[in-house]
Amino acid sequence: MVNCKNIALGVHVIFNEQDVFDIQADIEGPVDTPFQGGVFRCKLILPPQFPQIAPKGLFNTKIFHPNVSEKGEICVNTLKKDWNPLQWSLKNIFEVIKCLLIVPFPESSLNEEAGKLFMENYDEYFKRAKLLTGIYAIKQDGNVLKGNNQNVNDDAEKKNKLTQIQQKKENDQKKWLKRI
């Protein structure tokens, strides 16, 4: 993999010299979102008919977001019905994905749980998304990212850690309620 400079604010694209169809980017979580402080690895999957057919977007870093499935698939109109090969560049695509972190569209959720929480209990959605950002998307050692380049769905250790954190939170809440 060969790094290239930032193509947009908070978006660092990584090209693979051995496979020109392997285009990835590290996207910094936008300020004032539950993703702030996180860095999310995103991949574009270019079909053989590209650019006539839109690429597919995929988060390699686990993220709790209405428009991102648990497998990391991204639902954004730019990569579906609004695709126009004359209008969209890699920079535009990654900017749209970053904007999705700022303004989700829960009406077209791939992650129903995140979409429902977003619409019915935003504070709880924010807490959960922030928790997962802290577990999976925080920089370590300056360059290496936790949770990136792994199959996050099969990562039992991280799921166990999340469960432990949630149990501790529930126990702390129970202790706090007993004090009242």
C-alpha positions as CSV (number, residue, x, y, z in Angstrom):
1,M,0.0,0.0,0.0
2,V,1.2,3.5,-0.8
3,N,-0.1,6.5,1.0
4,C,-1.1,9.7,-0.8
5,K,-1.6,13.1,0.8
6,N,-5.0,14.2,2.2
7,I,-7.4,14.7,-0.7
8,A,-9.9,16.4,1.6
9,L,-9.9,17.7,5.1
10,G,-9.7,14.7,7.4
11,V,-9.6,12.2,4.6
12,H,-6.3,10.4,3.9
13,V,-6.4,8.0,0.8
14,I,-4.3,4.9,0.6
15,F,-3.6,3.3,-2.8
16,N,-2.4,-0.3,-3.4
17,E,0.2,-0.4,-6.1
18,Q,-0.4,-4.1,-6.7
19,D,-4.2,-3.7,-7.1
20,V,-5.5,-0.4,-8.5
21,F,-9.0,-1.4,-7.6
22,D,-8.1,-1.4,-3.9
23,I,-8.7,2.1,-2.7
24,Q,-9.0,2.8,1.0
25,A,-9.1,5.9,3.1
26,D,-8.8,6.8,6.8
27,I,-11.6,9.2,7.6
28,E,-11.3,11.3,10.7
29,G,-14.5,11.5,12.8
30,P,-16.1,14.9,12.4
31,V,-16.1,17.3,15.4
32,D,-19.3,17.4,17.4
33,T,-20.4,13.9,16.4
34,P,-20.1,10.7,18.3
35,F,-17.3,9.8,15.9
36,Q,-15.1,12.7,17.0
37,G,-11.6,11.6,17.8
38,G,-11.9,8.4,15.8
39,V,-10.3,7.4,12.6
40,F,-12.3,5.1,10.4
41,R,-10.8,2.9,7.6
42,C,-13.1,2.9,4.6
43,K,-12.8,1.0,1.4
44,L,-14.2,1.5,-2.1
45,I,-14.9,-1.6,-4.1
46,L,-14.6,-0.7,-7.8
47,P,-16.6,-3.0,-10.2
48,P,-15.0,-3.9,-13.5
49,Q,-17.5,-1.5,-15.2
50,F,-16.3,1.4,-13.1
51,P,-16.8,4.4,-13.7
52,Q,-20.1,3.6,-15.5
53,I,-21.2,1.7,-12.4
54,A,-20.8,3.1,-9.0
55,P,-18.3,1.7,-6.5
56,K,-19.5,0.2,-3.3
57,G,-18.4,1.7,0.0
58,L,-17.4,-0.4,3.0
59,F,-16.2,0.6,6.5
60,N,-13.5,-1.8,7.7
61,T,-13.6,-0.1,11.1
62,K,-16.7,-1.1,13.1
63,I,-19.1,1.8,13.5
64,F,-22.6,2.3,15.0
65,H,-24.4,4.3,12.3
66,P,-27.9,4.1,10.8
67,N,-26.5,4.0,7.2
68,V,-23.8,1.4,7.8
69,S,-24.6,-2.2,8.2
70,E,-23.0,-4.4,10.8
71,K,-20.9,-5.8,8.0
72,G,-19.7,-2.3,7.2
73,E,-21.7,-1.7,4.0
74,I,-22.5,1.9,3.4
75,C,-25.9,3.2,2.1
76,V,-25.6,6.6,0.5
77,N,-27.4,7.8,-2.6
78,T,-24.2,9.0,-4.2
79,L,-23.2,5.4,-4.6
80,K,-26.6,4.3,-5.8
81,K,-29.4,6.2,-7.6
82,D,-27.5,9.5,-7.7
83,W,-24.3,8.0,-9.3
84,N,-23.0,10.1,-12.2
85,P,-19.5,9.1,-13.5
86,L,-19.0,12.6,-15.0
87,Q,-19.8,14.3,-11.7
88,W,-18.2,12.2,-9.0
89,S,-14.5,11.9,-8.2
90,L,-12.8,9.8,-5.4
91,K,-12.5,13.1,-3.5
92,N,-16.2,13.7,-3.8
93,I,-17.1,10.1,-2.8
94,F,-15.0,10.2,0.4
95,E,-16.3,13.6,1.2
96,V,-19.9,12.3,0.9
97,I,-19.1,9.4,3.2
98,K,-17.6,11.8,5.7
99,C,-20.7,14.0,5.5
100,L,-22.8,10.9,6.2
101,L,-21.0,10.8,9.6
102,I,-22.3,14.3,10.3
103,V,-25.8,14.0,8.9
104,P,-27.1,10.4,8.9
105,F,-30.3,9.4,7.1
106,P,-32.1,7.1,9.5
107,E,-35.0,6.8,7.2
108,S,-32.9,4.6,4.9
109,S,-31.2,2.6,7.6
110,L,-29.0,-0.5,7.0
111,N,-28.6,-0.8,10.7
112,E,-32.2,-0.7,12.0
113,E,-31.1,-0.6,15.7
114,A,-29.0,2.5,15.1
115,G,-31.7,4.1,12.9
116,K,-34.4,3.5,15.5
117,L,-32.2,4.8,18.4
118,F,-31.2,7.9,16.3
119,M,-34.9,8.8,15.7
120,E,-36.4,7.8,19.1
121,N,-33.6,8.4,21.6
122,Y,-30.8,10.4,20.1
123,D,-28.8,10.7,23.4
124,E,-28.7,7.0,23.8
125,Y,-27.7,6.6,20.1
126,F,-24.9,9.2,20.6
127,K,-23.6,7.4,23.7
128,R,-23.5,4.0,22.0
129,A,-21.9,5.4,18.8
130,K,-19.3,7.2,20.9
131,L,-18.6,4.1,23.0
132,L,-17.9,2.0,19.8
133,T,-15.8,4.8,18.4
134,G,-13.7,4.6,21.6
135,I,-13.3,0.9,21.3
136,Y,-12.7,0.5,17.5
137,A,-11.6,3.8,16.0
138,I,-9.1,5.5,18.3
139,K,-5.5,6.0,17.1
140,Q,-2.8,4.1,18.8
141,D,0.9,4.8,18.5
142,G,0.3,7.7,16.2
143,N,-0.4,5.6,13.1
144,V,-1.8,2.3,13.9
145,L,-5.6,2.2,14.4
146,K,-7.5,-0.1,16.7
147,G,-10.0,-2.2,14.9
148,N,-8.9,-1.5,11.4
149,N,-7.9,-4.1,8.9
150,Q,-9.6,-6.8,10.9
151,N,-12.8,-8.7,10.4
152,V,-14.6,-6.9,13.2
153,N,-17.7,-9.1,13.1
154,D,-15.6,-12.1,14.2
155,D,-13.5,-10.3,16.8
156,A,-14.8,-12.0,20.0
157,E,-12.2,-10.2,22.2
158,K,-13.6,-6.8,21.3
159,K,-17.2,-7.9,21.7
160,N,-16.3,-9.3,25.1
161,K,-14.7,-5.9,26.1
162,L,-17.8,-4.1,24.9
163,T,-20.0,-6.4,27.0
164,Q,-17.8,-5.8,30.0
165,I,-18.0,-2.1,29.6
166,Q,-21.8,-2.2,29.2
167,Q,-22.1,-4.4,32.3
168,K,-19.9,-2.0,34.3
169,K,-22.0,0.9,33.1
170,E,-25.2,-0.9,34.2
171,N,-23.8,-1.8,37.6
172,D,-22.6,1.8,38.1
173,Q,-26.1,3.0,37.2
174,K,-27.7,0.6,39.7
175,K,-25.3,1.8,42.5
176,W,-26.1,5.4,41.7
177,L,-29.9,4.7,41.8
178,K,-29.5,2.9,45.2
179,R,-27.8,6.1,46.6
180,I,-30.9,8.2,45.7
